[in-house]
């Protein structure tokens, strides 16, 4: 028996319009999609259970999650809070020669970022645009 094709049986009586309305695709608003996705992001949540509770296919919710994480599912907050740990260096600081003119001075230090897939260590004067590009490359 070929199961690759499925057909819906619709009666030809007065209630057929009701049956056709049930077969129509449901359109979800961006707010509804975002709400469902945010439910799946809670620790211990199951995408399949959330999808089933809302009457949506789990694959569709996974697609919405992908859009959400890319920032393409409506407006989301641009800033994300990440855990930060500040530690003191145990070794003596390196000798640094500072510029003579005070306007040429900038802050020196070390930025060490640990991600799941990589580590990034920036020493000295870090250009904010360069740090942003590096973090975006690591995120991809």
BELPEVEN-V243276 format. One record per pair of residues at least 4 apart in sequence whose C-alpha atoms are under 8 Angstrom apart, sorted by the first residue. I is the first residue (numbers start at 0). GAP is how many residues later the second one is. D is the distance in whole Angstrom. If there is no record, write none. Layout:
I/GAP/D + I/GAP/D
This chain:
9/6/6 + 9/9/7 + 9/10/7 + 10/4/7 + 10/5/5 + 10/8/8 + 11/4/6 + 14/4/7 + 15/4/6 + 16/4/6 + 17/4/6 + 18/4/6 + 19/4/7 + 27/4/6 + 27/5/6 + 28/4/6 + 29/4/6 + 29/43/7 + 29/44/6 + 30/4/6 + 30/43/8 + 31/4/6 + 32/4/6 + 32/28/8 + 32/31/7 + 32/40/8 + 33/4/6 + 33/30/8 + 33/34/7 + 33/39/7 + 33/40/8 + 34/4/6 + 35/4/7 + 35/14/7 + 35/15/8 + 35/18/8 + 35/25/8 + 36/4/7 + 36/24/7 + 36/27/7 + 36/28/6 + 36/31/7 + 37/4/7 + 38/6/7 + 38/11/7 + 39/5/5 + 39/6/6 + 39/7/5 + 39/10/7 + 40/4/7 + 44/4/8 + 44/5/8 + 45/4/6 + 46/4/6 + 46/11/6 + 46/14/7 + 46/15/7 + 47/4/6 + 47/9/8 + 47/10/5 + 48/4/6 + 49/4/6 + 50/4/6 + 50/5/5 + 50/6/6 + 50/7/5 + 50/10/6 + 51/4/6 + 51/5/7 + 51/6/7 + 55/4/7 + 55/5/7 + 56/4/7 + 57/4/6 + 58/4/6 + 59/4/6 + 60/4/6 + 61/4/6 + 62/4/6 + 63/4/6 + 63/9/7 + 64/4/6 + 65/4/6 + 66/4/6 + 66/5/5 + 66/6/5 + 67/4/6 + 67/5/5 + 67/6/8 + 70/4/7 + 70/5/7 + 88/4/8 + 97/7/7 + 98/5/6 + 98/6/6 + 99/4/8 + 100/4/7 + 105/19/7 + 106/17/8 + 106/18/6 + 107/15/7 + 107/16/5 + 107/17/5 + 108/14/6 + 108/15/5 + 108/16/7 + 109/11/7 + 109/12/6 + 109/13/4 + 109/14/6 + 110/9/8 + 110/10/6 + 110/11/5 + 110/12/6 + 111/7/7 + 111/8/6 + 111/9/4 + 111/10/6 + 112/6/6 + 112/7/5 + 112/8/6 + 113/4/6 + 113/5/5 + 113/6/6 + 114/4/6 + 116/21/8 + 117/20/7 + 121/4/7 + 125/4/7 + 125/5/7 + 126/4/6 + 127/4/6 + 128/4/6 + 129/4/6 + 130/4/6 + 131/4/6 + 132/4/6 + 133/4/6 + 134/4/6 + 135/4/6
